Amino acid sequence: MVKMGFNDRALTFGTLFSVLCILYSIYRRDPTVDLQERLVRVINGLIQVEDQHITVTPKVVIGYGACVDLFVNAKDLLPYKDEIGFPEHFDNINSIDEFYKSFAYFFQHGAASERFMTNSTLFDTLIKDAEKLPDSRYEIGGNAPVMAIRLFHEGCDVTLASTLTPKHLKSIPSGIKVVGETVTRDDIHLILEYKAQEKWGPYTAPRANRYILHNDQHNPYIRPLEALQEHLTQSSPDLFVVSALQLMDNYGYPVGVRTERLKKIMKQIKSLPRKTKIHFEMASFTEEALIKNLQEYIIPYVDSIGMNEQELANLYSVYKYGNISFVSDSRPRVAVVLDHMRSIFKILRSWSRLTIGTRRLNRIHVHTLAFQAILTTKDSPWKQNDVAAAKASLTAFRHVCDSSQVEAERATVLMDDSFSLSLAGIEGRVWLKPEETPVPCWDEGDTNICVAPGLVCKHATKTAGGGDNISAAALAVQL
């Protein structure tokens, strides 16, 4: 047996004592301090990447349609009643009972929803009731105007195709060119907002979100379509954004009218030169017939698609299994989203080979509460993936918190320190290191993927319009 000398024993004791001190300091450390330090590093890293953007003035045309949003606190308009019964899904809303059941269905999942109310009289009554609430407010709304305003503020030369009354046309910044007829009655969207962990009867919302109800008379027919075509014949935009087609969902069209309107949109897209990028902004689609129309007339002819996690799950379900997914995980894992993005990308690029005149998809942007993910082909004209992902994350916070400043005390980050690349065959793990690589990016074959941690506003001021602002901000820096 080897005997230890005094110096050896002293060294061993000193080492043990040092280890114990480190362990004790870790035990005594305030975890909130570490989280706050990490949050500040994430914010500073994202802003640093955002600042790399080189300002340009691309020409953007965006359609179709517009509305006026009436915001209310969901519980103020729909107080919980025990006789509501069980939550239930409806493609459209015909009665007050269906309204309650449908709201409960999406509220319990914290899922965004947009539904058409077939009963115009009931809808008008709900609008009058909502207007009486002390915290209700009107704002210009609709995918196209919201995206147009964001693109304009990001420095783009914007033309908007919309249908609004003269009163609400004044809400559009004067620097945006508006084409389309004026009307005597605006389409109104009733926005029922709720916060994360808010309770409604026995249900608790897992995240802040909104339920949208509408009874549109103009938007389903894409009324600015012809006026926009006249403009496009004289213009060659850098980007054409197609949005608001979900408002054709579950609407009582005469036979064949909707299909003919979608064919005209397809013809409008095909009339544009190849150098004009085409972006399709997804939304909450529920009618299988409309989804099939989009598969035939719209999706094969676009370069880029933007969507949230619920819309991605729906699109994946439609192409993979042939059915619609009404709700999905409100906080999906990064690996799951990346797998769905890869699958959709591969399927849509394969489908585009089957029809003459189609485009091959080269960009997908998925925005979730916890992160932003952007996939592009390496030979595509889309640039600055990392800047776009950072911009999207920062815009999400700025919009939802209604603040131009990104304040650490009002923010949180839901992402872990690392994430798996895939759950289905691709091995590897990505670590978030805010000081070194604030927005991790990597190549996979002929594609490049960037993922930015999401900055979540702890006390949401706005929920509606978040996705439109996020998508538009990312597009603006990639042109």
Long-range contacts (C-beta under 8 A, 24 or more apart in sequence): 36-408, 38-413, 38-434, 39-408, 39-411, 39-412, 39-413, 40-408, 41-434, 41-435, 42-413, 42-432, 42-434, 42-438, 42-453, 42-455, 43-406, 43-408, 43-411, 43-455, 44-434, 45-434, 45-435, 45-438, 45-439, 46-390, 46-393, 46-394, 46-438, 46-439, 46-452, 46-453, 46-455, 47-390, 47-394, 47-406, 48-438, 49-386, 49-387, 49-390, 49-438, 49-439, 49-452, 50-387, 50-390, 50-391, 50-394, 52-384, 52-386, 52-387, 53-384, 53-387, 53-391, 53-477, 55-155, 56-155, 56-479, 57-155, 57-156, 57-157, 58-156, 58-157, 58-237, 58-238, 58-239, 58-476, 58-479, 59-156, 59-157, 59-159, 59-235, 59-236, 59-237, 59-238, 59-239, 60-148, 60-151, 60-156, 60-157, 60-158, 60-159, 60-237, 60-238, 60-239, 60-240, 60-241, 60-475, 60-479, 61-158, 61-159, 61-161, 61-228, 61-231, 61-232, 61-235, 61-237, 61-239, 61-240, 61-241, 62-144, 62-147, 62-148, 62-151, 62-158, 62-159, 62-160, 62-161, 62-240, 62-241, 62-243, 63-144, 63-160, 63-161, 63-162, 63-222, 63-224, 63-225, 63-228, 63-241, 63-242, 63-243, 63-244, 64-144, 64-161, 64-162, 64-219, 64-222, 64-223, 64-224, 64-225, 64-228, 64-242, 64-243, 64-244, 64-245, 64-265, 65-142, 65-143, 65-144, 65-161, 65-162, 65-163, 65-187, 65-218, 65-219, 65-222, 65-223, 65-224, 65-244, 65-247, 66-140, 66-141, 66-142, 66-144, 66-145, 66-160, 66-162, 66-163, 66-164, 66-168, 66-187, 66-219, 67-141, 67-142, 67-186, 67-187, 67-188, 67-189, 67-214, 67-216, 67-219, 68-138, 68-139, 68-140, 68-141, 68-164, 68-168, 68-186, 68-187, 68-188, 68-189, 69-138, 69-139, 69-140, 69-141, 69-142, 69-188, 69-189, 69-191, 69-464, 69-465, 70-127, 70-130, 70-131, 70-136, 70-137, 70-138, 70-188, 70-189, 70-190, 70-191, 71-136, 71-137, 71-138, 71-139, 71-191, 71-193, 71-464, 72-130, 72-133, 72-135, 72-136, 72-190, 72-191, 72-192, 72-193, 73-133, 73-135, 73-192, 73-193, 73-194, 74-103, 74-107, 74-192, 74-193, 74-194, 74-200, 74-210, 74-211, 75-194, 75-198, 75-200, 76-133, 76-135, 77-126, 77-129, 77-130, 77-133, 77-192, 78-103, 78-192, 78-200, 80-200, 80-201, 81-201, 82-201, 84-201, 87-203, 89-326, 90-115, 91-115, 91-250, 91-286, 91-287, 92-116, 92-117, 92-118, 92-250, 93-117, 93-118, 93-119, 93-213, 94-118, 94-119, 95-119, 95-122, 96-122, 99-126, 99-213, 102-211, 103-192, 103-211, 104-200, 104-201, 104-203, 105-327, 106-209, 106-211, 106-327, 107-194, 107-200, 107-203, 107-205, 107-211, 108-203, 108-204, 108-205, 109-206, 109-327, 109-330, 110-196, 110-205, 110-206, 110-207, 110-208, 110-209, 110-330, 111-209, 111-310, 111-327, 111-328, 111-330, 112-209, 112-210, 112-211, 112-212, 112-284, 112-308, 112-310, 112-467, 113-211, 113-212, 113-284, 114-212, 114-214, 114-246, 114-283, 114-284, 115-211, 115-212, 115-213, 115-214, 115-250, 115-286, 116-214, 116-215, 116-216, 116-247, 116-249, 116-250, 116-251, 117-213, 117-214, 117-215, 118-215, 118-252, 119-215, 120-215, 123-190, 123-213, 123-214, 123-215, 124-215, 126-190, 126-213, 127-188, 127-190, 130-190, 139-171, 140-164, 140-168, 140-171, 140-172, 141-189, 141-191, 141-464, 141-465, 142-187, 142-189, 142-219, 142-244, 143-243, 143-244, 143-281, 143-283, 143-468, 144-241, 144-243, 144-244, 145-172, 146-465, 146-468, 146-469, 146-472, 147-241, 147-243, 147-281, 147-468, 147-469, 147-471, 147-472, 148-172, 148-176, 148-472, 149-173, 149-176, 150-395, 150-468, 150-469, 150-472, 150-473, 150-476, 151-472, 151-475, 151-476, 152-176, 154-472, 154-473, 154-476, 154-477, 155-476, 156-239, 156-476, 156-479, 159-231, 159-235, 159-237, 161-224, 161-225, 161-227, 161-228, 161-231, 162-224, 163-187, 163-218, 163-219, 163-223, 163-224, 179-224, 179-227, 179-228, 179-230, 179-231, 180-223, 180-224, 180-227, 180-228, 181-223, 181-224, 181-227, 183-218, 185-217, 187-214, 187-215, 187-216, 187-217, 187-218, 187-219, 188-214, 188-215, 189-213, 189-214, 189-216, 189-464, 190-214, 191-463, 191-464, 193-460, 193-463, 193-464, 195-459, 195-460, 196-460, 206-330, 206-331, 207-330, 207-331, 207-369, 208-400, 208-460, 208-463, 209-330, 209-463, 210-463, 210-464, 212-464, 214-247, 216-247, 216-251, 219-244, 219-247, 220-247, 220-248, 220-251, 220-253, 220-258, 221-257, 221-261, 222-248, 222-261, 222-264, 222-265, 225-261, 225-264, 225-265, 225-268, 228-268, 229-268, 229-271, 232-268, 232-271, 232-272, 233-271, 236-272, 236-273, 236-275, 236-276, 237-272, 237-276, 238-275, 238-276, 238-277, 238-479, 239-276, 239-277, 239-278, 239-279, 239-475, 239-479, 240-269, 240-272, 240-276, 240-277, 240-278, 240-279, 241-279, 241-280, 241-281, 241-472, 241-475, 242-269, 242-278, 242-279, 242-280, 242-281, 242-298, 242-302, 243-280, 243-281, 243-283, 243-468, 244-281, 244-283, 245-283, 245-290, 245-294, 245-298, 246-283, 246-284, 246-285, 248-290, 249-284, 249-285, 249-286, 249-287, 249-290, 250-286, 250-287, 250-290, 258-290, 258-293, 259-293, 259-297, 262-293, 262-294, 262-297, 262-298, 263-297, 265-297, 265-298, 266-297, 266-298, 266-301, 269-298, 269-301, 269-302, 270-301, 270-357, 274-359, 277-303, 277-304, 277-381, 277-382, 277-479, 278-302, 278-303, 278-304, 278-359, 279-303, 279-304, 279-305, 279-306, 279-363, 279-471, 279-475, 280-304, 280-305, 280-306, 281-305, 281-306, 281-307, 281-467, 281-468, 281-471, 282-306, 282-307, 282-308, 282-311, 282-315, 283-311, 284-310, 284-311, 284-314, 285-311, 285-314, 285-324, 286-324, 286-326, 288-323, 288-324, 291-318, 291-324, 295-319, 299-348, 300-348, 300-351, 300-352, 300-355, 300-358, 300-359, 301-357, 301-358, 301-359, 302-359, 302-361, 303-359, 303-360, 303-361, 303-362, 303-363, 303-380, 304-361, 304-362, 304-363, 304-364, 304-365, 304-382, 304-475, 305-361, 305-363, 305-364, 305-365, 306-364, 306-365, 306-366, 306-367, 306-467, 306-471, 306-474, 306-475, 307-364, 307-365, 307-366, 307-367, 307-467, 308-366, 308-367, 308-368, 308-467, 309-337, 309-366, 309-367, 309-368, 309-369, 312-337, 312-340, 312-341, 312-344, 312-366, 313-340, 315-344, 316-340, 316-343, 316-344, 319-343, 319-344, 319-347, 319-348, 320-347, 330-369, 331-368, 331-369, 331-370, 331-414, 332-368, 333-419, 333-420, 333-423, 334-370, 334-371, 334-373, 334-415, 334-419, 334-420, 334-451, 335-419, 335-420, 335-421, 335-422, 335-423, 336-423, 337-366, 337-368, 337-371, 337-373, 338-373, 338-421, 338-422, 338-449, 338-451, 339-422, 339-423, 339-424, 341-366, 341-373, 341-375, 341-449, 342-375, 342-422, 342-444, 345-375, 345-447, 363-478, 365-392, 365-471, 365-474, 365-475, 367-392, 367-396, 367-467, 367-470, 367-471, 368-454, 369-414, 369-454, 369-456, 370-413, 370-414, 370-415, 370-453, 370-454, 370-456, 371-415, 371-451, 371-452, 371-453, 371-454, 372-396, 372-451, 372-452, 372-454, 372-470, 372-474, 373-449, 373-450, 373-451, 374-449, 374-450, 374-474, 375-447, 375-448, 375-449, 376-447, 376-448, 377-446, 377-447, 377-448, 378-443, 378-446, 378-447, 378-448, 379-446, 382-478, 383-478, 384-477, 384-478, 385-441, 385-448, 385-449, 385-450, 385-478, 386-439, 386-441, 386-450, 386-452, 387-477, 387-478, 388-450, 388-474, 388-475, 388-477, 388-478, 389-439, 389-450, 389-451, 389-452, 389-474, 390-438, 390-439, 390-452, 391-473, 391-474, 391-476, 391-477, 392-452, 392-470, 392-471, 392-473, 392-474, 393-452, 393-453, 393-454, 393-455, 394-455, 395-469, 395-470, 395-473, 395-474, 396-454, 396-455, 396-456, 396-457, 396-466, 396-469, 396-470, 397-455, 397-456, 397-457, 399-462, 399-465, 399-466, 399-469, 399-470, 400-456, 400-457, 400-460, 400-461, 400-462, 400-463, 400-466, 401-457, 401-459, 401-460, 401-461, 402-461, 402-462, 406-455, 410-457, 410-458, 410-459, 411-455, 411-456, 411-457, 411-458, 412-455, 412-456, 412-458, 413-453, 413-454, 413-455, 413-456, 414-454, 414-456, 415-453, 415-454, 419-451
